[in-house]
Amino acid sequence: LKTQNISYGDTSRTKLKTQNSKLSSPHSLTPSTLHSPTPPLGWDTGPGNVLLDLAVQRFSNGTQTYDRDGAWAASGLPCDELVDQWLQQPFFQQSPPKSTGRELFGAAYLEQCLADASDRALSHADVLATLAAFTAASIAHSYRTFLPQLPNQVLLCGGGSKNLYLKQRLQQQLGTIPVLTTDDVGLNAEFKEAIAFAVLAYWRQHGIPGNLPAATGAASAMLLGEINQVSGMGAW
């Protein structure tokens, strides 16, 4: 999260960066500058792409691993009743700092979602549309519930930023708040994590703490990672 201030911190606007990755949807509030007295916030909002990807693999008998551009989901109709039902999961009401992953939003959770969809005779396209609507609604719910104020702009990154239908659903949830990708501000949405790890490695090498206790709940600022000599690589 601290690395996001390096990437997006030099701005006069309040921006919200949402990592819409396969496992979850962590997001961070970026202050106006890196040295703002208001600490950035960060937590996992919910399932991200994982349920969509698992469902696509199931429905395609393993021939597809994801819904390219969200086209399959876009051909269906979401079931708002199920979206509301799934949002009752206690995780969504839990206050940050919090994180999640496949241990909650994984294969077992998808099985329950598919059972709920079967009870309503939803088509595969309708199920994907509903899962996308659920993901978007969970992100928007987290913004409205836990942010001190809504942002001027939302920046998506990660693989899910390529899902046009999911992006459209999030835009519908957020109304007039522009939903963009980090590509739109000059940072490749799929390279963000690689850049972040490079920054973390630099900080570790130079003795700079890489975590933000206010966001993670850690007791103090810490050096992250270890430096190990790889056999045959020579000295750094």
C-alpha positions as CSV (number, residue, x, y, z in Angstrom):
1,L,0.0,0.0,0.0
2,K,2.8,2.4,0.8
3,T,4.1,2.0,-2.7
4,Q,0.9,3.4,-4.1
5,N,1.7,6.8,-2.6
6,I,4.9,6.8,-4.8
7,S,2.8,5.9,-7.9
8,Y,-0.2,8.2,-7.3
9,G,0.6,10.5,-4.5
10,D,1.6,13.7,-6.4
11,T,-1.9,14.9,-7.1
12,S,-4.3,17.6,-5.9
13,R,-7.3,15.2,-6.3
14,T,-8.5,12.5,-4.0
15,K,-7.9,9.2,-5.9
16,L,-8.9,5.7,-5.0
17,K,-6.8,2.9,-6.5
18,T,-8.6,-0.4,-6.7
19,Q,-6.5,-3.5,-7.3
20,N,-9.1,-5.8,-9.0
21,S,-7.1,-9.0,-9.0
22,K,-8.0,-12.6,-9.1
23,L,-8.1,-13.2,-5.4
24,S,-9.6,-10.0,-3.9
25,S,-10.2,-6.3,-4.4
26,P,-7.9,-4.3,-2.1
27,H,-8.1,-0.6,-2.5
28,S,-6.2,2.4,-1.1
29,L,-7.1,6.0,-0.6
30,T,-4.2,8.2,-1.8
31,P,-3.8,11.5,0.0
32,S,-2.9,14.7,-1.9
33,T,0.8,14.2,-1.3
34,L,3.1,11.5,0.1
35,H,3.6,13.6,3.2
36,S,-0.1,14.3,4.0
37,P,-0.9,14.1,7.7
38,T,-3.9,11.9,6.8
39,P,-2.6,8.3,6.3
40,P,-3.8,6.3,3.3
41,L,-6.3,3.5,3.9
42,G,-6.3,0.1,2.5
43,W,-8.2,-3.2,2.9
44,D,-9.7,-6.0,0.9
45,T,-13.2,-5.3,-0.3
46,G,-14.3,-8.8,-1.4
47,P,-14.0,-11.4,-4.1
48,G,-12.5,-9.5,-7.0
49,N,-12.3,-11.7,-10.0
50,V,-11.9,-15.1,-8.3
51,L,-15.6,-16.1,-8.5
52,L,-16.0,-14.9,-12.1
53,D,-12.9,-16.8,-13.2
54,L,-13.9,-20.0,-11.4
55,A,-17.4,-19.8,-12.9
56,V,-16.0,-19.3,-16.4
57,Q,-13.7,-22.3,-16.0
58,R,-16.7,-24.4,-14.8
59,F,-19.1,-23.3,-17.6
60,S,-16.5,-23.7,-20.3
61,N,-15.3,-27.1,-19.1
62,G,-11.9,-25.7,-18.6
63,T,-11.4,-24.3,-22.1
64,Q,-11.5,-20.7,-20.8
65,T,-9.8,-19.3,-17.7
66,Y,-11.5,-15.9,-17.7
67,D,-14.3,-13.9,-19.4
68,R,-12.4,-11.8,-22.0
69,D,-13.5,-8.2,-21.8
70,G,-16.5,-9.4,-19.7
71,A,-18.3,-10.2,-23.0
72,W,-20.0,-13.4,-21.7
73,A,-21.3,-11.6,-18.6
74,A,-22.5,-8.7,-20.7
75,S,-24.7,-11.1,-22.6
76,G,-26.6,-12.0,-19.5
77,L,-28.9,-10.2,-17.0
78,P,-27.9,-9.9,-13.3
79,C,-30.2,-11.0,-10.5
80,D,-30.4,-8.0,-8.1
81,E,-32.1,-10.2,-5.5
82,L,-29.1,-12.5,-5.4
83,V,-26.6,-9.6,-5.3
84,D,-28.4,-8.2,-2.2
85,Q,-28.5,-11.7,-0.6
86,W,-24.8,-12.3,-1.2
87,L,-23.9,-8.9,0.3
88,Q,-25.2,-10.1,3.6
89,Q,-22.0,-12.0,4.1
90,P,-20.5,-10.8,7.4
91,F,-17.1,-9.9,5.9
92,F,-18.7,-7.0,4.1
93,Q,-19.8,-5.4,7.4
94,Q,-16.4,-6.0,9.1
95,S,-14.5,-2.8,9.7
96,P,-10.9,-2.4,8.3
97,P,-8.1,-3.3,8.5
98,K,-9.2,-6.6,7.0
99,S,-8.2,-9.0,4.3
100,T,-9.6,-12.0,2.5
101,G,-8.9,-14.6,-0.2
102,R,-9.8,-18.0,-1.5
103,E,-10.3,-19.3,2.1
104,L,-13.6,-17.4,2.0
105,F,-14.3,-16.4,-1.6
106,G,-13.2,-19.6,-3.3
107,A,-14.6,-22.8,-4.8
108,A,-16.9,-23.6,-1.8
109,Y,-18.4,-20.1,-1.9
110,L,-18.9,-20.4,-5.7
111,E,-20.8,-23.7,-5.1
112,Q,-23.3,-21.9,-2.9
113,C,-23.6,-19.1,-5.4
114,L,-24.3,-21.6,-8.2
115,A,-26.9,-23.3,-6.0
116,D,-28.7,-20.0,-5.4
117,A,-28.6,-19.3,-9.1
118,S,-29.9,-22.7,-10.0
119,D,-32.9,-22.2,-7.7
120,R,-33.7,-19.2,-9.9
121,A,-33.0,-21.0,-13.2
122,L,-30.4,-18.5,-14.2
123,S,-28.4,-19.1,-17.4
124,H,-24.6,-19.2,-17.4
125,A,-24.5,-15.7,-18.8
126,D,-26.9,-14.5,-16.1
127,V,-24.8,-16.1,-13.4
128,L,-21.7,-14.3,-14.7
129,A,-23.6,-11.0,-14.9
130,T,-24.8,-11.5,-11.4
131,L,-21.3,-12.3,-10.1
132,A,-19.9,-9.2,-11.8
133,A,-22.7,-7.1,-10.3
134,F,-22.0,-8.6,-6.9
135,T,-18.3,-7.8,-7.1
136,A,-19.0,-4.2,-8.2
137,A,-21.6,-3.8,-5.5
138,S,-19.2,-5.1,-2.8
139,I,-16.5,-2.6,-3.9
140,A,-19.0,0.3,-3.9
141,H,-20.4,-0.8,-0.6
142,S,-17.0,-0.8,0.9
143,Y,-16.2,2.7,-0.4
144,R,-19.4,4.2,1.0
145,T,-19.2,2.4,4.3
146,F,-15.6,2.8,5.3
147,L,-14.1,5.8,3.5
148,P,-14.2,9.1,5.3
149,Q,-15.4,10.6,2.0
150,L,-15.9,9.4,-1.5
151,P,-13.0,10.0,-4.0
152,N,-13.0,12.3,-7.0
153,Q,-11.8,9.5,-9.1
154,V,-11.3,5.7,-9.1
155,L,-8.4,4.0,-10.8
156,L,-8.6,0.3,-11.5
157,C,-5.5,-1.9,-12.0
158,G,-4.9,-5.7,-12.2
159,G,-6.4,-8.2,-14.5
160,G,-9.9,-7.2,-13.6
161,S,-9.4,-3.7,-15.0
162,K,-9.7,-5.3,-18.5
163,N,-13.2,-6.6,-17.7
164,L,-15.3,-4.0,-19.4
165,Y,-18.6,-5.3,-18.1
166,L,-17.3,-5.3,-14.5
167,K,-15.9,-1.7,-15.0
168,Q,-19.3,-0.7,-16.4
169,R,-21.1,-2.2,-13.4
170,L,-18.8,-0.3,-11.0
171,Q,-19.4,2.9,-12.8
172,Q,-23.2,2.4,-12.5
173,Q,-22.7,1.9,-8.7
174,L,-20.6,5.0,-8.3
175,G,-22.7,7.4,-10.5
176,T,-20.7,10.5,-11.4
177,I,-17.4,9.4,-9.9
178,P,-15.1,8.6,-13.0
179,V,-14.0,5.0,-13.0
180,L,-10.7,4.8,-15.0
181,T,-7.7,2.4,-15.2
182,T,-4.2,3.3,-14.2
183,D,-3.4,3.0,-17.9
184,D,-5.3,6.3,-18.2
185,V,-2.7,8.0,-16.0
186,G,0.4,6.5,-17.5
187,L,0.9,3.3,-15.4
188,N,0.2,-0.1,-17.0
189,A,-2.5,-1.7,-15.1
190,E,-0.9,-5.1,-15.3
191,F,2.6,-3.9,-14.3
192,K,1.6,-2.2,-11.1
193,E,2.4,-5.1,-8.8
194,A,5.8,-5.7,-10.4
195,I,6.6,-2.0,-9.9
196,A,5.5,-2.2,-6.3
197,F,7.7,-5.2,-5.5
198,A,10.7,-3.4,-7.1
199,V,10.1,-0.4,-4.9
200,L,9.7,-2.7,-1.8
201,A,13.0,-4.4,-2.7
202,Y,14.7,-0.9,-3.0
203,W,13.3,0.1,0.4
204,R,14.5,-3.1,2.0
205,Q,18.0,-2.7,0.6
206,H,18.1,0.9,2.0
207,G,16.5,0.2,5.4
208,I,13.2,2.0,4.7
209,P,10.1,0.5,6.3
210,G,7.6,-0.7,3.7
211,N,4.4,-1.1,5.6
212,L,1.7,1.3,6.8
213,P,0.5,0.3,10.3
214,A,-2.6,2.5,10.0
215,A,-3.8,0.4,7.0
216,T,-2.7,-3.1,8.0
217,G,-3.1,-3.0,11.8
218,A,0.6,-3.8,12.3
219,A,2.1,-2.8,15.7
220,S,4.8,-0.6,14.0
221,A,6.6,0.2,10.8
222,M,8.8,-2.7,9.7
223,L,11.4,-3.6,7.1
224,L,9.7,-6.1,4.7
225,G,11.3,-9.2,3.2
226,E,14.8,-10.7,3.5
227,I,17.9,-10.3,1.5
228,N,19.4,-13.7,0.6
229,Q,22.5,-14.5,-1.4
230,V,21.7,-16.7,-4.3
231,S,24.3,-19.4,-5.0
232,G,26.4,-18.7,-8.0
233,M,25.1,-15.1,-8.5
234,G,28.1,-13.3,-6.9
235,A,27.9,-10.3,-4.6
236,W,25.4,-7.6,-5.2
